[in-house]
Amino acid sequence: MNHLDQLMEMVARPQDPTESDRAWGDVYRLLHVALPQDFMNLVSLYGPGCFDDFLWLLQPSSANKNLDIVLQAGNRRDALRTMWETGENRPSWLSIAPEDLLPWAITDNGDVCYWVTSTDPDPGRWMIVVNEARGPRWVGYSGSVTEFLIDVLGKTVRIDLFPDDFPLNHHVFRSQN
């Protein structure tokens, strides 16, 4: 069983996920990078929305600009550049440029889940890092997006930046309408 099948056993996907314009070629062109296949499959199966009323997937061409992966990539990179240039500390293990970070999810609290695109030429092997909202703390994770979701939702990995009431005991995915 692959990771996406495992995730679907944990969290029911919408019967008819809301379609967004998933022009992946345009996303590649605008971001100058291909995205991991497991993420594209996840987005295709679940559509726009959030896991356990907290973790929102970024989407290409989302009607909600706060969830548009291309717009958020630019916004988040600009914010990181400004913070780091004005002296906010970052962990020594994260000695990369903002352009090496690509957001793929955000939380209700404003935490951001990124891929570190410079860790491997294969997008399927990019490291994941989570940055706390309005703060300098970062947590790293080695694995794909679906592995991250399985581990975090299954409580085998605890991201200490996330609140204690996440994940829920009974997992849900709420589509954005």
N, C-alpha and C positions, 0 to 999 in steps of 0.2 A: 504494500500500500504506500502510495507517495504522500508527501507532506500535505498537499492540498486536500486529498481524500481524508486524511486524519483530521484536518481542520474542519472539514465539512461534517464529520462525525461529531465534533465538539460543538460547532455553532451552525445551526441551520441557515442556509442561504435563502435569500428571498425567492419566492416562486417565480416571479417575473421581475428580475432586477431592472431598475430604472436605467435606461440606456443613456450614456453620455456620448458625445462625439469622440470616439477613441481613435483619433488619427495618429497612431503611434509614429508613423514616418515624420509627421510634423513635429512631434515631441522630440524625436531624435535630433532633427535639424535645429530646433530652437535651444535644446539643452546641450547639444554637441556630444551626446553620448546615448548609447542604447540602454534600455532599462532591463533589469532582470526578468527573465521569462516567467518566473513564479509570481512576481508582482503583477505582470500583465494578465496572467491567468486568473489571479485572485480578483483583480478589478473586473475582469470580464464576467466572472461567475457571481460576484456579490454586488457589483455596481457601486454607486456612491452611497456612503453611509458610515456608520460607526459600530465598533465592537464594544459591547457592554456599556453602552451609553457614555463612553469616554474617549476611545481611540478612533480618530477619524482618518480614513484613507484619503490621500490626495489623489486627484483624478486629472486626466488631460481634459481640457475644455469644459471644466465644471461650471455649471451655472452659478454656483456659489464661489466667488472669487477667492474667498479664504481657503478653499479646498482645491484650487486649480494648481496642479503640480508645477507648471511652467512659471506662473506668476509668483508662487511661493518660493520657488528656487531663487529667483532674483531678489525678492524681498528679504528672505532669510539670509542669503549671502551678504547682501548690503548691510543688514543689521549686525551680523558677525564681524564683518570688516570694520565697521564703526566701533563696535565694542572693543575689539582687539587692538585697534589703533589708538584708542583712548585709555588703554592700560588694563582692561579686564583680564584677569588671569585665566589661563586655560591649562589643562593638564599637560605635562611634558610629553606624554605619549601621543598627544594630539597636535604635533608640530606640522600642521598642514595649512594650506591657504583655504579661505572660504569657498573658492571655486572647486575644491576637492570634496565638498559636502553637498549632497543632494537630498532634500527632504522628501519623505514618502508618507509620513503621517504626522498628525498633530493631536494634542489632547485638549480636553475641555479646559485644563489649567494653563495651557499655552506651552507645554513641553513639546519638543520637536524630535521626531525620530528621523535620522539621516542615514544615508549610505555614505561610506568613505570611498569615493570612486577611484582614489589613487592606490588602494590596497591591492588591486589585482586587475589585469586587463579584462578578465572574464566577469561581467556584471553579476553572474550567479554566485560569485565568491567574494563580493564586497563585504567588508565589515559593516556592522550597524552600530551607530552611537546615538544615545539619547541625551539631549541637553535640557536641563531643568528650565522652566519658565523664569525669566527675569533673574537668572543667576548663573554662576560659573561652573556648576557641577555637571559632570559628564559621566555616563556609564557606557561601557563597550559591550558588544555581543558579537560572537562569531557564528554566523549562520544566516540562512535566507529569511525573508520576510515571513513566509509561512512557518518556518521553524521557530522564529521569534514569537509569533502569535500563539503557536501550540505551547511553547514553553511558558510564556507569560500567562496566558489564559488557564493553562493547566497547573499553574503555580509551582512548576519545577524550577523556574527562574523568577526571582523577585527583583524588580527594578525599583530601588528605594526612592526614586524620584516620584513615583506614582503613589497616589493616596492608598491608605489601607483598605478602603472599600472597593478597590479595583484589583483584580477582576471580580465580577459578580459570581455567585455560586452557580447560578443557572445562566449560561451564556446566551446572549442575544446579539443579533446584527440588525440595526435599525437603518432602513433605507432612507436616504434623503429624497424627499419628494419635491 
